[in-house]
């Protein structure tokens, strides 16, 4: 799925804002694309002075140069992976839920422009320093769940300066392989990094996602299953009779 079924005006985004939400209130409604529900919570500050969101936002914004935190809906590669529309994940707990349990092969992942420029040059407001200065890193961890139980996890380095041969900051799109999670109905994300402070991670916790690939687990008709078992058992019996004759 490529998010192209979402209707967005050119160079725009949707962060869950329903419009006219009262001060101090939050609303949680998933953004659904290709049958997959991507978590989203939009909130208004108690005094109405600002709004904020967590989870996923849909976007087709192209801006690879603005380092300000207001440019939080742009992917650093510029647009989606071989398409215009993509999604941006923000903060621990962002998750997506499949329409039916299945195997997630993975998806294309990239840095947001804001996160990339902050990791490369430091935040304009001094909240975070360039990661290369301290052999730093930023990891996103995907954890799979099936009926509420964890099925495993997988890590992806959005930035890695731990050694001289490390990859540095991810500048384009790359494949995040999730086959190791097994059969899941939900996948949740969390961030860890080297630049932390009193309030946790200083590095902007964002990533861009596109081309999510998954398949549902086929349901087996009990009658068909019985026929298959009968065929297998019959084949085993035939093999045993041939073995006895050969003896």
C-alpha positions as a Markdown table, in Angstrom:
| # | Residue | x | y | z |
|---|---|---|---|---|
| 1 | Unk | 0.0 | 0.0 | 0.0 |
| 2 | Unk | 1.3 | 3.4 | -1.0 |
| 3 | Unk | -1.1 | 6.0 | 0.7 |
| 4 | Unk | -2.1 | 7.2 | -2.7 |
| 5 | Unk | -5.8 | 6.4 | -1.8 |
| 6 | Unk | -5.7 | 9.4 | 0.6 |
| 7 | Unk | -7.0 | 12.7 | -0.8 |
| 8 | Unk | -4.6 | 15.5 | -0.1 |
| 9 | Unk | -4.2 | 18.9 | -1.8 |
| 10 | Unk | -0.8 | 19.4 | -3.3 |
| 11 | Unk | 2.0 | 20.1 | -0.8 |
| 12 | Unk | -0.3 | 19.5 | 2.2 |
| 13 | Unk | -0.8 | 17.2 | 5.1 |
| 14 | Unk | -3.4 | 15.8 | 7.5 |
| 15 | Unk | -2.4 | 15.5 | 11.1 |
| 16 | Unk | -5.8 | 14.4 | 12.5 |
| 17 | Unk | -7.2 | 17.9 | 13.1 |
| 18 | Unk | -11.0 | 17.7 | 13.0 |
| 19 | Unk | -11.4 | 21.4 | 13.1 |
| 20 | Unk | -13.0 | 23.4 | 16.0 |
| 21 | Unk | -11.8 | 21.0 | 18.7 |
| 22 | Unk | -12.4 | 22.6 | 22.1 |
| 23 | Unk | -9.4 | 23.8 | 24.2 |
| 24 | Unk | -7.9 | 21.0 | 26.3 |
| 25 | Unk | -9.5 | 18.3 | 24.3 |
| 26 | Unk | -8.0 | 15.4 | 22.3 |
| 27 | Unk | -9.4 | 13.1 | 19.6 |
| 28 | Unk | -8.1 | 9.8 | 18.5 |
| 29 | Unk | -9.1 | 8.6 | 15.1 |
| 30 | Unk | -6.9 | 6.3 | 12.9 |
| 31 | Unk | -5.9 | 7.4 | 9.4 |
| 32 | Unk | -6.9 | 4.4 | 7.2 |
| 33 | Unk | -5.1 | 3.6 | 4.0 |
| 34 | Unk | -5.2 | 0.4 | 2.1 |
| 35 | Unk | -7.3 | -1.1 | 4.9 |
| 36 | Unk | -4.6 | -0.5 | 7.4 |
| 37 | Unk | -5.4 | 1.8 | 10.4 |
| 38 | Unk | -2.6 | 4.1 | 11.4 |
| 39 | Unk | -2.9 | 5.6 | 14.9 |
| 40 | Unk | -3.4 | 9.3 | 15.3 |
| 41 | Unk | -4.2 | 11.5 | 18.3 |
| 42 | Unk | -4.7 | 15.3 | 17.8 |
| 43 | Unk | -4.9 | 17.6 | 20.8 |
| 44 | Unk | -5.5 | 21.2 | 21.7 |
| 45 | Unk | -3.6 | 22.9 | 24.6 |
| 46 | Unk | -5.8 | 23.8 | 27.6 |
| 47 | Unk | -5.4 | 27.5 | 26.8 |
| 48 | Unk | -5.8 | 26.9 | 23.1 |
| 49 | Unk | -2.4 | 28.5 | 22.4 |
| 50 | Unk | -1.1 | 25.5 | 20.4 |
| 51 | Unk | -2.0 | 22.1 | 19.0 |
| 52 | Unk | -0.1 | 18.9 | 18.8 |
| 53 | Unk | -0.4 | 15.3 | 17.5 |
| 54 | Unk | 1.1 | 11.9 | 17.9 |
| 55 | Unk | 1.0 | 8.7 | 15.8 |
| 56 | Unk | 0.9 | 9.2 | 12.1 |
| 57 | Unk | 0.1 | 12.1 | 9.7 |
| 58 | Unk | -0.5 | 11.7 | 6.0 |
| 59 | Unk | 1.6 | 14.0 | 3.8 |
| 60 | Unk | 2.7 | 14.9 | 0.3 |
| 61 | Unk | 4.9 | 17.9 | 1.5 |
| 62 | Unk | 8.2 | 18.4 | -0.3 |
| 63 | Unk | 10.6 | 20.5 | 1.7 |
| 64 | Unk | 14.2 | 19.3 | 2.2 |
| 65 | Unk | 15.7 | 22.6 | 3.5 |
| 66 | Unk | 13.7 | 24.1 | 6.3 |
| 67 | Unk | 15.3 | 23.0 | 9.7 |
| 68 | Unk | 12.5 | 24.4 | 11.9 |
| 69 | Unk | 10.3 | 22.1 | 13.9 |
| 70 | Unk | 7.2 | 23.5 | 12.1 |
| 71 | Unk | 8.5 | 21.5 | 9.0 |
| 72 | Unk | 7.6 | 18.2 | 10.6 |
| 73 | Unk | 5.5 | 16.8 | 7.8 |
| 74 | Unk | 8.2 | 16.6 | 5.1 |
| 75 | Unk | 10.4 | 13.6 | 4.2 |
| 76 | Unk | 14.0 | 14.3 | 3.6 |
| 77 | Unk | 14.2 | 12.4 | 0.3 |
| 78 | Unk | 11.5 | 14.8 | -1.0 |
| 79 | Unk | 8.0 | 13.2 | -1.3 |
| 80 | Unk | 7.2 | 9.5 | -1.1 |
| 81 | Unk | 8.9 | 6.4 | -2.3 |
| 82 | Unk | 8.3 | 6.5 | -6.1 |
| 83 | Unk | 5.0 | 8.3 | -5.4 |
| 84 | Unk | 3.8 | 11.6 | -4.0 |
| 85 | Unk | 1.9 | 10.6 | -0.8 |
| 86 | Unk | 3.4 | 9.0 | 2.3 |
| 87 | Unk | 3.1 | 9.2 | 6.1 |
| 88 | Unk | 5.1 | 10.6 | 8.9 |
| 89 | Unk | 5.3 | 8.8 | 12.3 |
| 90 | Unk | 5.9 | 10.8 | 15.4 |
| 91 | Unk | 6.7 | 9.7 | 19.0 |
| 92 | Unk | 6.7 | 6.4 | 20.9 |
| 93 | Unk | 3.5 | 4.5 | 20.5 |
| 94 | Unk | 2.8 | 5.2 | 16.9 |
| 95 | Unk | 1.3 | 2.0 | 15.5 |
| 96 | Unk | -0.6 | 0.5 | 12.7 |
| 97 | Unk | -3.3 | -2.2 | 12.8 |
| 98 | Unk | -3.9 | -4.6 | 9.9 |
| 99 | Unk | -7.4 | -5.5 | 8.7 |
| 100 | Unk | -6.6 | -9.1 | 9.4 |
| 101 | Unk | -3.7 | -11.0 | 11.1 |
| 102 | Unk | -0.9 | -11.6 | 8.6 |
| 103 | Unk | 2.8 | -11.3 | 7.8 |
| 104 | Unk | 4.3 | -7.8 | 7.3 |
| 105 | Unk | 7.1 | -8.0 | 4.9 |
| 106 | Unk | 8.2 | -4.5 | 5.7 |
| 107 | Unk | 8.1 | -0.9 | 4.3 |
| 108 | Unk | 10.2 | 1.8 | 2.9 |
| 109 | Unk | 11.5 | 4.1 | 5.6 |
| 110 | Unk | 13.2 | 7.5 | 5.6 |
| 111 | Unk | 14.0 | 10.4 | 7.8 |
| 112 | Unk | 11.9 | 13.5 | 8.1 |
| 113 | Unk | 13.5 | 16.7 | 7.0 |
| 114 | Unk | 13.3 | 18.2 | 10.5 |
| 115 | Unk | 14.9 | 15.1 | 12.1 |
| 116 | Unk | 17.6 | 14.7 | 9.4 |
| 117 | Unk | 18.7 | 18.4 | 9.6 |
| 118 | Unk | 18.7 | 18.3 | 13.4 |
| 119 | Unk | 20.8 | 15.2 | 13.5 |
| 120 | Unk | 23.2 | 16.6 | 10.9 |
| 121 | Unk | 23.5 | 20.2 | 12.1 |
| 122 | Unk | 21.8 | 20.4 | 15.5 |
| 123 | Unk | 18.4 | 21.9 | 16.3 |
| 124 | Unk | 18.1 | 25.7 | 15.5 |
| 125 | Unk | 17.0 | 26.2 | 19.1 |
| 126 | Unk | 19.9 | 24.3 | 20.7 |
| 127 | Unk | 17.8 | 21.3 | 21.9 |
| 128 | Unk | 20.0 | 18.8 | 20.2 |
| 129 | Unk | 23.6 | 18.6 | 19.0 |
| 130 | Unk | 24.9 | 17.0 | 15.7 |
| 131 | Unk | 25.1 | 13.3 | 16.3 |
| 132 | Unk | 28.4 | 12.9 | 14.5 |
| 133 | Unk | 30.1 | 15.0 | 17.2 |
| 134 | Unk | 29.5 | 12.3 | 19.8 |
| 135 | Unk | 29.4 | 9.1 | 17.7 |
| 136 | Unk | 25.7 | 9.2 | 18.2 |
| 137 | Unk | 22.7 | 7.2 | 16.8 |
| 138 | Unk | 19.0 | 7.1 | 16.5 |
| 139 | Unk | 17.1 | 3.8 | 16.4 |
| 140 | Unk | 13.4 | 3.1 | 15.7 |
| 141 | Unk | 12.2 | -0.3 | 17.0 |
| 142 | Unk | 9.2 | -2.0 | 15.5 |
| 143 | Unk | 7.4 | -4.5 | 17.8 |
| 144 | Unk | 4.8 | -6.9 | 16.5 |
| 145 | Unk | 1.7 | -7.9 | 18.4 |
| 146 | Unk | -0.9 | -10.7 | 17.8 |
| 147 | Unk | -4.0 | -10.5 | 20.0 |
| 148 | Unk | -2.1 | -8.3 | 22.4 |
| 149 | Unk | 0.9 | -10.5 | 22.8 |
| 150 | Unk | 4.3 | -9.5 | 21.5 |
| 151 | Unk | 5.7 | -11.6 | 18.6 |
| 152 | Unk | 9.1 | -10.0 | 18.4 |
| 153 | Unk | 10.9 | -6.8 | 17.5 |
| 154 | Unk | 13.2 | -5.4 | 14.8 |
| 155 | Unk | 15.5 | -2.3 | 14.9 |
| 156 | Unk | 16.4 | 0.2 | 12.2 |
| 157 | Unk | 19.2 | 2.8 | 12.5 |
| 158 | Unk | 17.9 | 6.2 | 11.2 |
| 159 | Unk | 21.4 | 7.5 | 12.0 |
| 160 | Unk | 24.5 | 5.7 | 13.1 |
| 161 | Unk | 27.9 | 7.3 | 13.9 |
| 162 | Unk | 29.1 | 4.7 | 16.4 |
| 163 | Unk | 32.2 | 3.8 | 14.3 |
| 164 | Unk | 34.2 | 5.3 | 11.4 |
| 165 | Unk | 32.6 | 2.8 | 9.0 |
| 166 | Unk | 29.0 | 3.4 | 10.2 |
| 167 | Unk | 26.4 | 4.5 | 7.7 |
| 168 | Unk | 25.8 | 8.0 | 9.1 |
| 169 | Unk | 22.3 | 9.5 | 8.7 |
| 170 | Unk | 19.9 | 7.9 | 6.3 |
| 171 | Unk | 19.4 | 10.3 | 3.5 |
| 172 | Unk | 17.1 | 8.4 | 1.1 |
| 173 | Unk | 14.5 | 5.6 | 1.3 |
| 174 | Unk | 15.5 | 2.2 | 2.6 |
| 175 | Unk | 13.7 | -1.1 | 3.2 |
| 176 | Unk | 12.8 | -1.9 | 6.8 |
| 177 | Unk | 12.4 | -5.7 | 6.9 |
| 178 | Unk | 9.8 | -6.9 | 9.4 |
| 179 | Unk | 9.4 | -10.5 | 8.4 |
| 180 | Unk | 11.0 | -11.5 | 11.7 |
| 181 | Unk | 7.9 | -10.3 | 13.6 |
| 182 | Unk | 6.0 | -13.3 | 12.3 |
| 183 | Unk | 2.2 | -13.2 | 12.1 |
| 184 | Unk | 0.9 | -10.0 | 13.6 |
| 185 | Unk | -2.3 | -7.8 | 13.7 |
| 186 | Unk | -0.5 | -4.7 | 15.0 |
| 187 | Unk | 2.9 | -3.1 | 14.9 |
| 188 | Unk | 4.0 | -0.4 | 17.3 |
| 189 | Unk | 7.1 | 1.8 | 17.2 |
| 190 | Unk | 9.5 | 3.3 | 19.7 |
| 191 | Unk | 12.6 | 5.5 | 19.5 |
| 192 | Unk | 16.0 | 5.2 | 21.3 |
| 193 | Unk | 19.0 | 7.4 | 20.8 |
| 194 | Unk | 22.3 | 8.6 | 22.2 |
| 195 | Unk | 21.3 | 12.2 | 22.7 |
| 196 | Unk | 19.1 | 12.1 | 25.8 |
| 197 | Unk | 18.4 | 14.5 | 28.6 |
| 198 | Unk | 16.3 | 15.1 | 31.7 |
| 199 | Unk | 13.1 | 14.7 | 29.7 |
| 200 | Unk | 14.2 | 11.8 | 27.5 |
| 201 | Unk | 15.3 | 11.7 | 23.9 |
| 202 | Unk | 16.5 | 15.1 | 22.5 |
| 203 | Unk | 16.7 | 14.0 | 18.9 |
| 204 | Unk | 13.4 | 14.6 | 17.0 |
| 205 | Unk | 11.5 | 11.2 | 17.0 |
| 206 | Unk | 10.1 | 11.0 | 13.5 |
| 207 | Unk | 10.3 | 8.8 | 10.5 |
| 208 | Unk | 8.6 | 8.7 | 7.1 |
| 209 | Unk | 6.9 | 5.5 | 5.8 |
| 210 | Unk | 5.7 | 4.4 | 2.4 |
| 211 | Unk | 5.0 | 1.1 | 0.4 |
| 212 | Unk | 3.9 | -1.0 | 3.4 |
| 213 | Unk | 3.8 | -4.6 | 2.2 |
| 214 | Unk | 1.7 | -7.2 | 4.1 |
| 215 | Unk | -0.4 | -10.3 | 3.5 |
| 216 | Unk | -3.2 | -11.8 | 5.5 |
| 217 | Unk | -3.1 | -15.4 | 6.9 |
| 218 | Unk | -5.6 | -17.4 | 4.8 |
| 219 | Unk | -8.4 | -19.0 | 6.7 |
| 220 | Unk | -8.7 | -22.8 | 6.3 |
| 221 | Unk | -12.1 | -24.4 | 5.8 |
| 222 | Unk | -12.4 | -27.3 | 8.3 |
| 223 | Unk | -13.9 | -29.4 | 5.6 |
| 224 | Unk | -11.0 | -28.7 | 3.3 |
| 225 | Unk | -8.6 | -29.4 | 6.2 |
| 226 | Unk | -10.3 | -32.7 | 6.7 |
| 227 | Unk | -9.9 | -33.6 | 3.0 |
| 228 | Unk | -6.2 | -32.6 | 3.1 |
| 229 | Unk | -5.6 | -34.7 | 6.2 |
| 230 | Unk | -7.4 | -37.7 | 4.7 |
| 231 | Unk | -5.2 | -37.3 | 1.5 |
| 232 | Unk | -2.0 | -37.2 | 3.6 |
| 233 | Unk | -3.0 | -40.2 | 5.7 |
| 234 | Unk | -4.0 | -42.1 | 2.7 |
| 235 | Unk | -0.6 | -41.4 | 1.1 |
| 236 | Unk | 1.2 | -42.5 | 4.2 |
| 237 | Unk | -0.8 | -45.7 | 4.2 |
| 238 | Unk | 0.0 | -46.4 | 0.6 |
| 239 | Unk | 3.7 | -45.8 | 1.3 |
| 240 | Unk | 3.6 | -48.2 | 4.2 |
| 241 | Unk | 1.9 | -51.0 | 2.1 |
| 242 | Unk | 4.6 | -50.5 | -0.6 |
| 243 | Unk | 7.3 | -50.8 | 2.1 |
| 244 | Unk | 5.8 | -54.0 | 3.4 |
| 245 | Unk | 5.6 | -55.5 | 0.0 |
| 246 | Unk | 9.2 | -54.5 | -0.7 |
| 247 | Unk | 10.3 | -56.3 | 2.5 |
